[in-house]
Amino acid sequence: MRTVRITRFGGPDVLTIAEAPAPRAQEGEVLVRVVASALNPVDDKTREGAIGEGAPPLPMTLGWELTGIVVDSREESLPVGERVFGMSHQLDTARGTWADLVAVPVGSLAAAPSAVSLVEAATLPLPGLTALQTLDWLDLRAGERLLVAGAAGAVGGLAVQLARARGVRVDALVSRPAQVEAAQELGAEWATTDPADLPSAAYDAVFDTFGAFVTGAVADGGRYASVATQAGPVPDLSGRSVRTTVNQVREDGPGLAELAKAVDAGQVKARVEAQYGLQDVRAAHEHFRRGRLTGKIALVL
Ligand SMILES: NC(=O)c1ccc[n+]([C@@H]2O[C@H](COP(=O)([O-])OP(=O)(O)OC[C@H]3O[C@@H](n4cnc5c(N)ncnc54)[C@H](OP(=O)(O)O)[C@@H]3O)[C@@H](O)[C@H]2O)c1
């Protein structure tokens, strides 16, 4: 079967399609024939060698997200033939998803949403779980005010939609004027490109996806979560009784099931900027690196 492998770090030219033996499902795993995956910032950083000591050893297979069809299973909840979507924590497990077949722990998968294609669904697991788990940590109630920094990005866009579905009032900080409208279409009441425009101490919570550290915007006693791991910790706000965290996404089948429900209820849309066949994975990475994306880049196997 085909895998996307790297044997050294560098630009998109280090990506190769390599043949590998088909994996077998071990106890507690199901075997998935992969239909699609998608690119995430972590894949770009991993390929570049920018992760450092946290990365699996070379050679490695890349990829965190997958959708596909179960082809071997002893699990009643996910039988052979089931359409599934899942996330593999590739940095922790070295289990890359850019392969024709992947053996995945059953607890890291869920039935895929039925309202969208498997290509669209493949763009959701990593940013969707990041958004969901971080919103859960922020513990927002209906009517509370949330600021999402980076609201037009993959994680930010899903955070806006999932928070709106919980009845939360959302404002947005985005990087360029074209994203103001995009954030509002996703459900933000108000959006700005300028951190200086943000009201002071106005938000019950801030969800920061790029290391904006707009700490003046959070109310005393509020919550501030960043997912921009490489930007470092959130400044200490304990003097204002603001709880802070840098959240790390984890594999989470129940979270995926919740995400699928939100998609099928029309509360969350998948945004696909472009799709590439596996053989064009280098072009997909080049596209990703050009930036200014309005959706995710899908890889179709
Ligand atoms: N901790 C975790 O477990 C976890 C999980 C998933 C992702 N992440 C990290 O979270 C970050 C976001 O991921 P993503 O998939 O959402 O990436 P993305 O789709 O590229 O979104 C990032 C968004 O932030 C915007 N942005 C960047 N710099 C900005 C600035 N100075 N002012 C305003 N907006 C700015 C970008 O705008 P432009 O398009 O104009 O650049 C883009 O809309 C990445 O660093 C990723 O590695 C962490």
The ligand as an SDF file (V2000), in Angstrom:
LIG
                    3D

 48 52  0  0  0  0  0  0  0  0999 V2000
   -2.3790   22.9150   20.6060 N   0  0  0  0  0  0  0  0  0  0  0  0
   -2.9560   22.0860   19.7630 C   0  0  0  0  0  0  0  0  0  0  0  0
   -3.2800   20.9430   20.1070 O   0  0  0  0  0  0  0  0  0  0  0  0
   -3.2330   22.5480   18.3520 C   0  0  0  0  0  0  0  0  0  0  0  0
   -4.1520   21.8560   17.5510 C   0  0  0  0  0  0  0  0  0  0  0  0
   -4.4310   22.3650   16.2790 C   0  0  0  0  0  0  0  0  0  0  0  0
   -3.7560   23.5030   15.8190 C   0  0  0  0  0  0  0  0  0  0  0  0
   -2.8260   24.0810   16.6110 N   0  0  0  0  0  0  0  0  0  0  0  0
   -2.1070   25.2900   16.1810 C   0  0  0  0  0  0  0  0  0  0  0  0
   -3.0650   26.3220   16.1550 O   0  0  0  0  0  0  0  0  0  0  0  0
   -2.7190   27.2630   15.1380 C   0  0  0  0  0  0  0  0  0  0  0  0
   -3.9480   27.4740   14.2330 C   0  0  0  0  0  0  0  0  0  0  0  0
   -4.2130   26.2710   13.5220 O   0  0  0  0  0  0  0  0  0  0  0  0
   -5.2020   26.2920   12.2830 P   0  0  0  0  0  0  0  0  0  0  0  0
   -5.2520   24.9290   11.7440 O   0  0  0  0  0  0  0  0  0  0  0  0
   -6.4480   27.0060   12.6380 O   0  0  0  0  0  0  0  0  0  0  0  0
   -4.3600   27.2390   11.2800 O   0  0  0  0  0  0  0  0  0  0  0  0
   -4.9030   28.2110   10.1420 P   0  0  0  0  0  0  0  0  0  0  0  0
   -6.0630   27.5780    9.4670 O   0  0  0  0  0  0  0  0  0  0  0  0
   -3.7190   28.6260    9.3650 O   0  0  0  0  0  0  0  0  0  0  0  0
   -5.4950   29.4530   10.9550 O   0  0  0  0  0  0  0  0  0  0  0  0
   -4.7150   30.4090   11.5780 C   0  0  0  0  0  0  0  0  0  0  0  0
   -5.4860   31.7150   11.4700 C   0  0  0  0  0  0  0  0  0  0  0  0
   -4.8510   32.7030   12.2690 O   0  0  0  0  0  0  0  0  0  0  0  0
   -4.7150   33.8700   11.4620 C   0  0  0  0  0  0  0  0  0  0  0  0
   -3.5940   34.6740   11.9300 N   0  0  0  0  0  0  0  0  0  0  0  0
   -2.2780   34.3450   11.9350 C   0  0  0  0  0  0  0  0  0  0  0  0
   -1.5540   35.3730   12.4000 N   0  0  0  0  0  0  0  0  0  0  0  0
   -2.4330   36.3640   12.6920 C   0  0  0  0  0  0  0  0  0  0  0  0
   -2.3140   37.6970   13.1730 C   0  0  0  0  0  0  0  0  0  0  0  0
   -1.1200   38.2100   13.4910 N   0  0  0  0  0  0  0  0  0  0  0  0
   -3.4300   38.4510   13.3290 N   0  0  0  0  0  0  0  0  0  0  0  0
   -4.6590   37.9370   13.0270 C   0  0  0  0  0  0  0  0  0  0  0  0
   -4.8400   36.6830   12.5560 N   0  0  0  0  0  0  0  0  0  0  0  0
   -3.7440   35.9160   12.3820 C   0  0  0  0  0  0  0  0  0  0  0  0
   -4.4910   33.3450   10.0660 C   0  0  0  0  0  0  0  0  0  0  0  0
   -4.7350   34.3450    9.0740 O   0  0  0  0  0  0  0  0  0  0  0  0
   -3.9780   34.2590    7.6430 P   0  0  0  0  0  0  0  0  0  0  0  0
   -4.7230   33.2710    6.8300 O   0  0  0  0  0  0  0  0  0  0  0  0
   -4.0680   35.6380    7.1080 O   0  0  0  0  0  0  0  0  0  0  0  0
   -2.5560   33.8450    7.9100 O   0  0  0  0  0  0  0  0  0  0  0  0
   -5.5090   32.2290   10.0190 C   0  0  0  0  0  0  0  0  0  0  0  0
   -6.8060   32.6970    9.7070 O   0  0  0  0  0  0  0  0  0  0  0  0
   -1.4950   26.6860   14.4130 C   0  0  0  0  0  0  0  0  0  0  0  0
   -0.3380   27.2680   14.9480 O   0  0  0  0  0  0  0  0  0  0  0  0
   -1.5420   25.2080   14.7750 C   0  0  0  0  0  0  0  0  0  0  0  0
   -0.2800   24.5960   14.7380 O   0  0  0  0  0  0  0  0  0  0  0  0
   -2.5670   23.6390   17.8690 C   0  0  0  0  0  0  0  0  0  0  0  0
  1  2  1  0
  2  3  2  0
  2  4  1  0
  4  5  1  0
  4 48  2  0
  5  6  2  0
  6  7  1  0
  7  8  2  0
  8  9  1  0
  8 48  1  0
  9 10  1  0
  9 46  1  0
 10 11  1  0
 11 12  1  0
 11 44  1  0
 12 13  1  0
 13 14  1  0
 14 15  2  0
 14 16  1  0
 14 17  1  0
 17 18  1  0
 18 19  2  0
 18 20  1  0
 18 21  1  0
 21 22  1  0
 22 23  1  0
 23 24  1  0
 23 42  1  0
 24 25  1  0
 25 26  1  0
 25 36  1  0
 26 27  1  0
 26 35  1  0
 27 28  2  0
 28 29  1  0
 29 30  1  0
 29 35  2  0
 30 31  1  0
 30 32  2  0
 32 33  1  0
 33 34  2  0
 34 35  1  0
 36 37  1  0
 36 42  1  0
 37 38  1  0
 38 39  2  0
 38 40  1  0
 38 41  1  0
 42 43  1  0
 44 45  1  0
 44 46  1  0
 46 47  1  0
M  CHG  2   8   1  16  -1
M  END
$$$$
